[in-house]
Amino acid sequence: SGRLLDRDNAFHQSTGLMHVSHFAKGETRSQVLALYSDDWFHVLLSLETYKIMLLLGILVTLVYLFFALLFIWVDRSGPLCRMGREGQRLSFQGAFAFSLITSSTVGYGFPGSGDPYFFDCPGLLTVVYFQVVVSLMVNAFVVGLILQRVGRADTRCHQVVFSDKACIRCIGGHFYFTHQVYDLDRRHPVVEAHVRCYAVFHETDGANTALFQTRFMRLQNPNDELGGVLFLSVPCTVVHQIDQWSPLLPPKESRIWENYNDNFVHNSSNRYVFPGLILREADAECGDRSGASCPICGESFQTEMHLMRHIRYMRNQEEIEEKDREKMKSYNPCRKYTPSPLPPGSGSGSGAAYSATMKNQKKDAHSNTKSSEIHRSSDVPDSDMDTDHTTDYHENDHDHEKPEKLRLSRNERERGSVARTRPIRRLPPSNSKGKSLSRLRKSATKLSQRKLYQNQRSTEGAVFLPRGGGSVDSHLVEYADLTRPMSHRDVDFSLLQTDIHLVPGKDNQTTLEDLFVPLDKSTSSVNEKNNLYLKLKTRRVEDLRDAIRDHVTNSKIEIVVLVEGIEARSSNTFQARHSYTHENIVFDKFFATCMEVAPDGHAQVNLNHFHTCVPVPSYVEESAPVQSHS
């Protein structure tokens, strides 16, 4: 069947034997055998029990035969070392019997000799000495090997059982892969049990194919950051979220399929890019890490929704600031003053009084403007800031004080504003024959995908992945250019948005105007012109479920589950292995209740329901109480 782990044990379980063979020839074969010989003890320990017993019997017999031949040689070495009857040589039967007596330390004696202490033959004493030493070492080796083999904890894994089926269901807009595990030993539960999951599948980009690739599957329950610890005295539910780092997500549904990695907006923090880290979307949703960054100010946020809210807020702020600049352009507090001519017929006295009155009015206007209206130098246009204040007044008006230079307010000093801030320039329109940037982006994406499909080879049972040499959107390149002045109003929402929001039985596009509404109703037309409203990328739950089912079936992916723990009585570590393929995965189902209350009031596990799966709704916002939730 091509599986790494077959269901070759009772109760829909696996014996844990990995179906992986070796092939080597020539010098490579000899080098591999040399590595095995370096670890000969564990190689012997991994053999079957009957093979170990057979090898040990052969080893002990060879030792007895070897020393029997030595006794025959000593008997024929001289008349003082005779071991047989008087006038006869020691036979093989007598030598073998003496070797057995010596190894077992039953007693000593010769068929035709009355010298049991070997006074007349020191060579015979030497041979007996070496046989005793070798026998002790052989006995220790045999006993140790048998104890290790018989007392091993490998067979303890047969009491750790897994559910026959694995379930995939949608909860709260996310799909989850779940299965159950339980320990049948009620009296001595597994110590420090923890679980890991791996996906084994074939990958191809159309030109190259990698077979039997493995990828670690992050777990949410139990939390793999805490070691994935299980309490196996009751059935435990193991949960894996199918997110952007999950191998169960179809490649065409991943973020990297539409936009390639640009190391800033689209990077390994929101998608899986080899050899990047394998993360979890749940960590960003809980605030444990940042999953999105603003391409304008560089501020990082947990999720894309936080980033969109930030951009929405900054757009409104920039709209307000731009309106303030327009107002400041129409008013110049430093304009030149020219006194009006005196009324006809007025004398010198009246002219002096008129000049003094105009001077007082000018001083009052200057003091009021300096204290209340000129408070933000960033709102003053460059043309006004570059004007020389010493020439803005009448050259004959020597009594009037020169106006003080414009000062920054306290808030602007804290923000680090500059006195001569120019208005933010807008991005120039596309220079590609009048086409809109959004149309160019969509056509470039379709063209790159079409090229990938043309280069794709027919590899049966392989996961097709986009090739890593794709191009990055031109707008993203402009965002990364620090030399270009940009604002939050220049951001294209469709480029930054990579999350797919699942909706049950709705259209593929849903406009959520209640999420991105203008702060001021009077600015609604401006906000609509700047695309302040966001169209979220949505997907029907049924469509994504079918895509995951086709991906799991066509890719022939196999989920390998490993449960490791310590056997309480012998303190030996063991590992239980199990696997799931598309034949063992069901959709829109969950495990039936198998925990019950016994007649005596204690807990009881109904193993008849352990493998039972019941239908559940295709989409729920929150799951009902789940038994065996770790």
C-alpha positions as CSV (number, residue, x, y, z in Angstrom):
1,S,0.0,0.0,0.0
2,G,3.0,2.3,0.2
3,R,2.4,3.3,3.8
4,L,5.2,3.7,6.3
5,L,3.1,2.2,9.1
6,D,0.6,-0.5,8.3
7,R,-2.5,-1.3,10.4
8,D,-1.1,-4.8,11.1
9,N,-2.3,-5.2,14.7
10,A,-5.5,-5.8,16.5
11,F,-8.0,-3.1,17.4
12,H,-7.1,-1.1,14.2
13,Q,-3.6,-0.5,15.5
14,S,-0.1,-0.6,14.1
15,T,2.8,-2.7,15.4
16,G,5.1,0.3,14.9
17,L,7.3,-1.3,12.2
18,M,8.5,1.3,9.8
19,H,8.5,0.1,6.2
20,V,11.8,1.7,5.1
21,S,14.4,-0.5,3.5
22,H,18.1,0.2,2.6
23,F,20.0,-0.2,-0.6
24,A,23.7,0.0,-0.9
25,K,26.4,-1.8,-2.9
26,G,30.2,-1.7,-3.3
27,E,32.2,0.5,-1.0
28,T,29.0,2.2,0.4
29,R,27.7,-1.2,1.6
30,S,31.0,-2.0,3.4
31,Q,31.0,1.5,5.1
32,V,27.4,1.0,6.2
33,L,28.2,-2.4,7.7
34,A,31.2,-0.9,9.5
35,L,28.8,1.6,11.2
36,Y,26.5,-1.3,12.2
37,S,29.5,-3.2,13.7
38,D,30.3,-0.1,15.8
39,D,27.0,-0.6,17.5
40,W,26.8,-4.4,17.5
41,F,25.1,-4.6,21.0
42,H,22.0,-2.6,20.0
43,V,22.0,-4.4,16.6
44,L,21.7,-7.7,18.5
45,L,19.2,-6.2,20.9
46,S,16.9,-5.2,18.0
47,L,16.7,-8.8,16.7
48,E,13.7,-11.0,17.5
49,T,13.8,-12.9,20.8
50,Y,14.2,-16.4,19.2
51,K,17.1,-15.2,17.1
52,I,18.9,-13.8,20.1
53,M,18.4,-17.1,22.0
54,L,19.7,-19.1,19.1
55,L,22.8,-16.9,18.7
56,L,23.6,-17.1,22.5
57,G,23.3,-20.9,22.4
58,I,25.7,-21.0,19.5
59,L,28.1,-18.6,21.3
60,V,28.2,-20.7,24.5
61,T,28.7,-24.0,22.6
62,L,31.6,-22.5,20.6
63,V,33.3,-21.5,23.8
64,Y,33.0,-25.0,25.3
65,L,34.3,-26.6,22.0
66,F,37.2,-24.2,21.9
67,F,38.5,-25.1,25.4
68,A,37.8,-28.8,24.8
69,L,40.3,-28.7,21.9
70,L,42.8,-26.9,24.1
71,F,42.5,-29.6,26.7
72,I,43.3,-32.2,24.1
73,W,46.3,-30.2,23.0
74,V,47.6,-30.0,26.6
75,D,47.1,-33.7,27.1
76,R,49.3,-34.5,24.2
77,S,52.0,-31.9,25.1
78,G,53.8,-34.2,27.6
79,P,53.6,-37.2,30.0
80,L,53.2,-35.0,33.0
81,C,50.0,-33.4,31.6
82,R,48.1,-36.7,31.0
83,M,44.4,-36.2,31.5
84,G,43.1,-39.5,30.3
85,R,43.3,-43.0,31.9
86,E,46.7,-44.5,32.4
87,G,48.3,-45.3,29.2
88,Q,45.5,-43.6,27.1
89,R,45.1,-40.2,25.6
90,L,42.3,-37.9,26.5
91,S,39.3,-38.4,24.1
92,F,37.2,-35.6,22.7
93,Q,34.3,-36.7,24.8
94,G,36.4,-36.5,28.0
95,A,37.8,-33.1,27.0
96,F,34.3,-31.7,26.2
97,A,33.0,-33.0,29.5
98,F,35.9,-31.4,31.4
99,S,35.2,-28.1,29.6
100,L,31.6,-28.3,30.7
101,I,32.6,-29.0,34.3
102,T,35.1,-26.2,34.3
103,S,32.6,-23.6,32.9
104,S,29.8,-24.6,35.2
105,T,32.1,-25.0,38.3
106,V,30.4,-28.3,39.2
107,G,33.7,-30.0,40.3
108,Y,37.1,-31.2,39.0
109,G,38.6,-34.6,38.4
110,F,40.3,-36.6,35.7
111,P,39.3,-40.0,34.4
112,G,42.8,-41.5,35.2
113,S,44.5,-39.0,37.4
114,G,44.6,-38.4,41.1
115,D,46.1,-34.9,40.9
116,P,43.1,-32.4,40.9
117,Y,45.3,-29.4,41.6
118,F,47.6,-29.7,38.5
119,F,50.9,-29.7,40.4
120,D,52.7,-31.5,37.7
121,C,51.3,-29.5,34.7
122,P,51.2,-25.7,35.0
123,G,50.0,-25.3,31.3
124,L,46.8,-27.1,32.1
125,L,46.2,-24.8,35.1
126,T,46.6,-21.8,32.7
127,V,44.0,-23.1,30.3
128,V,41.5,-23.8,33.1
129,Y,42.1,-20.2,34.4
130,F,41.3,-18.6,31.0
131,Q,38.2,-20.8,30.5
132,V,36.8,-19.7,33.9
133,V,37.4,-16.0,33.1
134,V,35.8,-16.3,29.6
135,S,32.9,-18.2,31.1
136,L,32.2,-15.5,33.6
137,M,32.2,-12.8,30.8
138,V,30.0,-15.0,28.6
139,N,27.5,-15.6,31.4
140,A,27.4,-11.9,32.2
141,F,26.8,-11.0,28.5
142,V,24.1,-13.6,28.1
143,V,22.3,-12.6,31.2
144,G,22.5,-8.9,30.4
145,L,21.3,-9.4,26.8
146,I,18.4,-11.6,27.9
147,L,17.3,-9.2,30.6
148,Q,17.5,-6.2,28.2
149,R,15.5,-8.1,25.6
150,V,12.9,-9.5,27.9
151,G,12.5,-6.3,30.0
152,R,12.4,-3.9,27.1
153,A,9.5,-1.4,27.0
154,D,8.9,-1.7,23.3
155,T,5.9,-4.0,23.8
156,R,4.5,-1.4,26.2
157,C,3.4,0.6,23.2
158,H,0.8,-2.0,22.3
159,Q,-1.3,-0.7,25.2
160,V,-1.3,2.8,23.8
161,V,-4.2,2.8,21.3
162,F,-5.1,5.4,18.6
163,S,-8.5,6.1,17.0
164,D,-9.1,4.3,13.8
165,K,-10.2,7.5,12.0
166,A,-9.0,11.1,12.1
167,C,-11.5,13.9,11.8
168,I,-11.3,17.3,9.9
169,R,-13.9,19.9,10.8
170,C,-14.3,23.7,10.8
171,I,-14.6,25.6,14.1
172,G,-14.7,29.4,14.2
173,G,-13.4,29.9,10.7
174,H,-10.5,27.4,10.9
175,F,-10.2,23.8,9.9
176,Y,-8.7,21.4,12.4
177,F,-7.2,17.9,12.1
178,T,-8.0,15.8,15.2
179,H,-7.5,12.2,16.5
180,Q,-7.7,10.3,19.8
181,V,-5.2,8.4,21.9
182,Y,-5.6,6.4,25.1
183,D,-3.6,4.1,27.4
184,L,-5.2,0.8,28.2
185,D,-3.0,0.3,31.4
186,R,-5.2,1.6,34.1
187,R,-2.9,0.8,37.1
188,H,0.4,2.1,35.8
189,P,-0.2,5.0,33.4
190,V,2.5,6.3,31.1
191,V,4.9,8.8,32.7
192,E,5.6,12.1,30.9
193,A,3.7,11.1,27.8
194,H,3.9,13.6,24.9
195,V,2.9,13.5,21.3
196,R,4.3,14.6,18.0
197,C,2.9,14.6,14.4
198,Y,4.7,14.5,11.1
199,A,3.4,14.7,7.5
200,V,5.1,12.5,4.9
201,F,4.4,13.4,1.3
202,H,6.0,14.0,-2.1
203,E,6.7,17.6,-3.3
204,T,7.3,18.8,-6.8
205,D,7.5,22.2,-8.5
206,G,7.0,20.8,-12.0
207,A,10.8,20.4,-12.7
208,N,12.1,18.7,-9.6
209,T,10.4,16.1,-7.3
210,A,11.3,15.3,-3.7
211,L,9.9,12.0,-2.4
212,F,8.9,11.2,1.1
213,Q,9.4,14.7,2.5
214,T,8.6,15.2,6.1
215,R,7.2,18.3,7.8
216,F,6.5,18.8,11.5
217,M,2.9,19.6,12.3
218,R,2.4,22.1,15.0
219,L,-0.2,21.1,17.7
220,Q,-2.6,23.3,19.5
221,N,-3.9,20.7,21.9
222,P,-1.9,19.7,23.6
223,N,0.3,22.8,23.2
224,D,3.6,21.7,21.6
225,E,5.3,24.7,23.1
226,L,4.7,23.1,26.5
227,G,6.0,19.8,25.3
228,G,2.7,18.3,24.1
229,V,2.1,16.5,27.4
230,L,-0.8,14.0,27.5
231,F,-2.8,12.5,30.4
232,L,-3.5,9.1,28.9
233,S,-5.6,7.7,31.7
234,V,-8.5,9.1,29.7
235,P,-8.9,9.4,25.9
236,C,-7.1,12.6,24.8
237,T,-7.9,14.6,21.7
238,V,-5.0,15.8,19.7
239,V,-5.7,18.9,17.6
240,H,-3.7,20.4,14.7
241,Q,-4.9,23.6,13.0
242,I,-4.8,23.6,9.2
243,D,-3.1,27.0,8.7
244,Q,-0.5,28.5,6.4
245,W,2.2,26.3,7.9
246,S,0.2,23.1,7.8
247,P,1.0,20.5,5.1
248,L,-2.7,19.6,4.9
249,L,-3.4,23.0,3.3
250,P,-3.5,22.8,-0.5
251,P,-0.6,24.8,-2.0
252,K,-3.1,26.8,-4.2
253,E,-4.7,28.1,-1.0
254,S,-1.5,29.2,0.6
255,R,-0.4,32.8,0.6
256,I,2.8,32.2,-1.3
257,W,0.8,31.0,-4.3
258,E,-0.5,34.5,-5.1
259,N,2.3,36.7,-3.8
260,Y,5.9,35.7,-3.6
261,N,8.2,36.3,-0.6
262,D,9.5,39.9,-0.5
263,N,11.0,39.6,3.0
264,F,8.9,42.4,4.4
265,V,5.2,42.3,3.8
266,H,5.1,38.7,2.7
267,N,7.7,36.8,4.6
268,S,8.1,33.8,6.9
269,S,6.1,35.4,9.6
270,N,2.8,34.9,7.8
271,R,3.6,31.9,5.5
272,Y,5.8,28.9,5.3
273,V,8.9,29.5,3.2
274,F,11.7,26.9,3.4
275,P,14.0,26.9,5.4
276,G,12.0,29.2,7.6
277,L,10.5,28.3,10.9
278,I,7.2,26.4,11.2
279,L,4.9,28.7,13.1
280,R,1.3,28.7,14.2
281,E,-1.3,31.3,13.3
282,A,-2.8,30.8,16.7
283,D,0.3,32.4,18.3
284,A,-0.3,35.6,16.4
285,E,-4.0,35.6,17.1
286,C,-3.2,35.4,20.8
287,G,-0.7,38.2,20.7
288,D,2.4,36.0,21.3
289,R,4.1,37.2,18.2
290,S,3.8,39.7,15.3
291,G,2.3,38.4,12.1
292,A,2.0,41.6,9.9
293,S,4.0,44.8,9.4
294,C,3.0,48.1,8.0
295,P,5.0,48.9,4.9
296,I,4.9,52.6,5.5
297,C,5.8,53.2,9.2
298,G,7.2,49.7,9.9
299,E,5.1,49.1,12.9
300,S,4.3,45.4,13.5
301,F,0.9,43.9,14.5
302,Q,-0.4,40.6,15.6
303,T,-2.8,39.9,12.7
304,E,-3.7,41.5,9.4
305,M,-6.9,42.8,10.9
306,H,-4.9,44.9,13.4
307,L,-2.8,46.1,10.5
308,M,-5.9,47.1,8.5
309,R,-7.3,49.0,11.4
310,H,-4.0,50.8,11.8
311,I,-4.0,51.8,8.1
312,R,-7.6,52.9,8.4
313,Y,-6.9,55.2,11.3
314,M,-3.7,56.6,9.8
315,R,-5.6,57.4,6.5
316,N,-8.1,59.5,8.4
317,Q,-5.4,61.3,10.3
318,E,-3.6,62.1,7.0
319,E,-6.8,63.4,5.5
320,I,-7.3,65.7,8.5
321,E,-3.7,66.9,8.3
322,E,-4.0,67.6,4.5
323,K,-7.1,69.7,5.1
324,D,-5.2,71.7,7.8
325,R,-2.4,72.3,5.3
326,E,-4.9,73.6,2.7
327,K,-6.3,76.0,5.2
328,M,-2.9,77.3,6.1
329,K,-2.0,77.9,2.5
330,S,-4.9,80.3,2.2
331,Y,-3.8,82.3,5.2
332,N,-0.4,84.0,5.5
333,P,0.2,85.7,8.9
334,C,3.5,87.1,7.6
335,R,2.2,89.0,4.6
336,K,3.7,92.5,3.9
337,Y,1.9,95.5,5.4
338,T,1.4,98.7,3.5
339,P,-0.4,101.6,5.3
340,S,-3.3,103.1,3.6
341,P,-3.0,106.7,2.3
342,L,-4.2,109.5,4.6
343,P,-7.7,110.9,4.0
344,P,-7.6,114.1,1.9
345,G,-7.6,117.3,3.8
346,S,-6.1,115.8,7.0
347,G,-3.3,117.7,8.7
348,S,-0.1,116.5,10.1
349,G,-1.6,116.0,13.5
350,S,-4.3,113.8,12.3
351,G,-1.9,111.8,10.1
352,A,0.3,111.0,13.1
353,A,-2.7,109.9,15.1
354,Y,-3.8,107.7,12.2
355,S,-0.3,106.1,11.8
356,A,-0.1,105.4,15.6
357,T,-3.6,103.7,15.4
358,M,-2.5,101.4,12.5
359,K,0.7,100.4,14.3
360,N,-1.3,99.4,17.5
361,Q,-3.7,97.3,15.3
362,K,-0.8,95.6,13.6
363,K,0.9,94.8,16.9
364,D,-2.3,93.3,18.3
365,A,-2.8,91.1,15.2
366,H,0.8,89.9,15.3
367,S,0.7,89.0,19.0
368,N,-2.7,87.1,18.7
369,T,-1.5,85.2,15.6
370,K,1.8,84.2,17.3
371,S,0.2,82.9,20.5
372,S,-2.9,81.0,19.1
373,E,-2.9,80.4,15.4
374,I,0.7,79.6,14.6
375,H,1.2,76.5,16.6
376,R,2.1,73.8,14.1
377,S,5.0,74.7,11.9
378,S,4.5,71.5,9.9
379,D,1.2,73.0,8.6
380,V,2.9,76.1,7.1
381,P,3.7,75.8,3.4
382,D,7.2,76.0,2.2
383,S,6.6,79.3,0.4
384,D,5.6,80.9,3.6
385,M,8.4,79.4,5.7
386,D,11.1,80.6,3.2
387,T,10.0,84.3,3.4
388,D,12.3,86.6,5.2
389,H,10.5,88.0,8.2
390,T,12.6,91.2,8.3
391,T,11.2,92.4,5.0
392,D,7.6,91.6,5.6
393,Y,7.0,95.0,7.3
394,H,7.3,98.6,6.1
395,E,10.9,99.7,5.9
396,N,10.1,102.9,7.7
397,D,8.3,101.2,10.6
398,H,11.3,101.1,12.9
399,D,9.2,101.0,16.1
400,H,7.6,97.6,15.3
401,E,9.4,94.5,16.7
402,K,10.5,91.8,14.3
403,P,8.3,88.7,14.6
404,E,9.8,85.7,16.4
405,K,10.6,82.6,14.4
406,L,7.9,79.9,14.3
407,R,8.2,77.4,17.1
408,L,7.2,73.7,17.2
409,S,4.5,72.7,19.7
410,R,5.4,70.4,22.5
411,N,3.6,67.4,20.9
412,E,5.4,67.9,17.7
413,R,8.8,68.1,19.5
414,E,8.0,64.8,21.2
415,R,7.1,63.2,17.8
416,G,10.2,64.5,16.2
417,S,8.5,66.6,13.6
418,V,10.6,68.9,11.4
419,A,9.9,72.6,10.9
420,R,9.8,72.4,7.2
421,T,7.7,69.3,6.5
422,R,6.5,69.2,2.9
423,P,3.2,67.6,2.0
424,I,3.3,63.9,1.3
425,R,3.6,63.1,-2.4
426,R,1.3,60.6,-3.9
427,L,2.5,57.6,-5.9
428,P,2.6,58.4,-9.6
429,P,0.2,56.4,-11.7
430,S,1.3,53.4,-13.6
431,N,3.3,54.0,-16.8
432,S,2.1,50.7,-18.5
433,K,-0.1,52.0,-21.3
434,G,-2.7,53.5,-19.0
435,K,-3.7,50.3,-17.3
436,S,-4.6,50.4,-13.6
437,L,-2.2,49.0,-11.1
438,S,-4.7,46.6,-9.8
439,R,-5.3,45.2,-13.3
440,L,-1.6,44.9,-13.9
441,R,-1.1,43.1,-10.6
442,K,-3.9,40.6,-11.4
443,S,-2.6,40.0,-14.9
444,A,0.9,39.4,-13.6
445,T,-0.3,37.0,-11.0
446,K,-2.3,35.0,-13.6
447,L,0.6,35.0,-16.0
448,S,3.0,33.7,-13.4
449,Q,0.5,31.0,-12.4
450,R,0.0,30.0,-16.0
451,K,3.7,29.6,-16.5
452,L,3.9,27.4,-13.4
453,Y,1.1,25.2,-14.8
454,Q,2.9,24.9,-18.2
455,N,6.1,23.8,-16.5
456,Q,4.2,21.3,-14.3
457,R,5.0,17.7,-14.9
458,S,2.5,14.9,-14.3
459,T,3.8,13.5,-11.0
460,E,1.2,11.2,-9.5
461,G,0.7,11.5,-5.8
462,A,2.9,14.6,-5.4
463,V,2.1,18.0,-3.9
464,F,2.7,20.7,-6.5
465,L,4.4,23.8,-5.1
466,P,5.1,27.2,-6.7
467,R,8.7,27.6,-7.7
468,G,10.7,30.1,-5.6
469,G,11.9,32.2,-8.5
470,G,8.8,34.2,-9.0
471,S,8.6,38.0,-9.2
472,V,7.4,40.3,-6.5
473,D,4.7,42.9,-7.1
474,S,6.0,46.2,-8.2
475,H,4.0,48.0,-5.5
476,L,5.7,46.0,-2.8
477,V,9.1,47.0,-4.3
478,E,8.0,50.7,-4.0
479,Y,6.9,50.1,-0.4
480,A,10.3,48.9,0.5
481,D,12.1,51.9,-1.2
482,L,13.0,54.2,1.7
483,T,13.9,57.0,-0.6
484,R,10.3,57.5,-1.8
485,P,8.0,59.6,0.4
486,M,4.8,57.6,0.9
487,S,1.7,57.8,3.1
488,H,-0.8,55.2,4.3
489,R,-3.2,56.4,1.6
490,D,-0.8,54.9,-1.0
491,V,-1.2,51.4,0.3
492,D,-3.1,48.8,-1.7
493,F,-5.2,46.8,0.7
494,S,-5.4,43.8,-1.7
495,L,-1.6,43.4,-1.6
496,L,-1.4,43.4,2.2
497,Q,-4.4,41.2,2.8
498,T,-3.5,37.5,2.7
499,D,-5.9,36.0,5.3
500,I,-8.9,34.1,3.9
501,H,-12.0,34.5,5.9
502,L,-14.3,31.5,5.8
503,V,-18.0,32.1,5.6
504,P,-20.7,29.4,5.5
505,G,-22.6,29.4,2.2
506,K,-22.0,33.1,1.1
507,D,-20.5,34.7,-1.9
508,N,-16.8,34.7,-2.5
509,Q,-16.5,38.5,-1.9
510,T,-18.1,40.2,1.1
511,T,-17.8,43.9,1.7
512,L,-17.7,44.7,5.4
513,E,-18.4,48.4,5.5
514,D,-19.2,48.3,9.1
515,L,-15.6,47.5,9.8
516,F,-13.9,50.2,7.8
517,V,-16.2,53.3,8.1
518,P,-15.1,56.9,7.9
519,L,-14.6,58.7,11.2
520,D,-16.3,61.7,9.9
521,K,-19.3,61.5,7.6
522,S,-18.2,64.7,5.8
523,T,-15.1,62.8,4.6
524,S,-16.9,59.8,3.2
525,S,-16.4,60.9,-0.5
526,V,-12.7,61.4,0.1
527,N,-12.4,58.0,1.9
528,E,-14.2,56.2,-0.8
529,K,-12.0,57.8,-3.4
530,N,-8.9,56.5,-1.5
531,N,-10.4,53.0,-1.2
532,L,-10.8,53.2,2.6
533,Y,-13.3,50.5,2.5
534,L,-11.8,47.0,2.5
535,K,-13.2,44.0,0.6
536,L,-12.1,41.0,2.7
537,K,-11.0,37.9,0.9
538,T,-13.6,35.3,1.8
539,R,-14.1,31.7,0.9
540,R,-17.0,29.3,1.4
541,V,-16.4,26.6,4.0
542,E,-17.6,24.0,1.6
543,D,-15.2,25.0,-1.1
544,L,-12.1,24.9,1.1
545,R,-13.2,21.7,2.7
546,D,-13.5,20.1,-0.8
547,A,-10.1,21.5,-1.7
548,I,-8.5,20.0,1.4
549,R,-10.2,16.6,0.7
550,D,-8.9,16.6,-2.9
551,H,-5.4,17.6,-1.7
552,V,-5.2,14.8,1.0
553,T,-6.5,12.2,-1.5
554,N,-4.4,13.2,-4.5
555,S,-1.2,13.8,-2.7
556,K,-1.3,10.5,-0.8
557,I,-0.1,12.2,2.3
558,E,0.5,10.2,5.4
559,I,0.2,11.6,8.9
560,V,2.6,9.8,11.3
561,V,1.8,10.2,15.0
562,L,4.4,9.4,17.7
563,V,3.6,9.1,21.4
564,E,6.6,8.8,23.7
565,G,6.7,8.2,27.4
566,I,8.3,6.3,30.3
567,E,7.1,2.9,31.5
568,A,6.5,3.3,35.2
569,R,7.8,-0.1,36.4
570,S,11.0,-0.4,34.5
571,S,11.7,3.3,33.9
572,N,12.4,2.5,30.2
573,T,11.4,4.9,27.4
574,F,9.1,3.6,24.6
575,Q,7.5,5.0,21.5
576,A,4.1,4.2,20.1
577,R,3.6,4.8,16.4
578,H,0.5,5.2,14.3
579,S,-0.4,6.8,10.9
580,Y,-3.4,8.2,9.0
581,T,-3.9,8.4,5.2
582,H,-6.8,9.6,3.1
583,E,-8.5,6.3,3.7
584,N,-8.5,7.0,7.5
585,I,-9.6,10.7,7.4
586,V,-13.2,11.7,7.5
587,F,-14.7,15.2,7.2
588,D,-17.5,17.0,9.2
589,K,-17.4,14.3,11.9
590,F,-16.1,14.1,15.4
591,F,-15.6,11.3,18.0
592,A,-18.5,10.0,19.9
593,T,-18.6,10.1,23.7
594,C,-16.7,7.2,25.2
595,M,-16.4,8.4,28.8
596,E,-19.2,7.1,31.0
597,V,-20.1,6.8,34.7
598,A,-19.8,3.2,35.9
599,P,-22.5,1.6,38.2
600,D,-20.2,2.2,41.2
601,G,-19.9,5.9,40.4
602,H,-16.4,5.8,39.0
603,A,-15.2,6.8,35.5
604,Q,-15.5,4.2,32.8
605,V,-14.2,4.2,29.2
606,N,-16.5,2.5,26.7
607,L,-14.0,1.1,24.2
608,N,-16.9,0.0,21.9
609,H,-17.3,3.7,21.1
610,F,-13.6,4.6,21.0
611,H,-13.5,4.4,17.2
612,T,-17.0,5.7,16.6
613,C,-17.4,9.1,14.7
614,V,-20.6,11.0,14.6
615,P,-21.6,13.7,12.0
616,V,-21.3,17.4,13.1
617,P,-22.2,20.7,11.4
618,S,-19.9,21.8,8.7
619,Y,-19.4,25.1,10.4
620,V,-19.7,26.2,14.0
621,E,-18.5,29.4,15.7
622,E,-17.7,27.6,18.9
623,S,-17.5,23.9,19.6
624,A,-19.6,22.1,22.1
625,P,-17.9,20.7,25.2
626,V,-15.4,18.1,24.1
627,Q,-14.6,15.1,26.3
628,S,-11.0,14.0,26.6
629,H,-9.8,17.6,25.8
630,S,-6.3,17.7,27.1
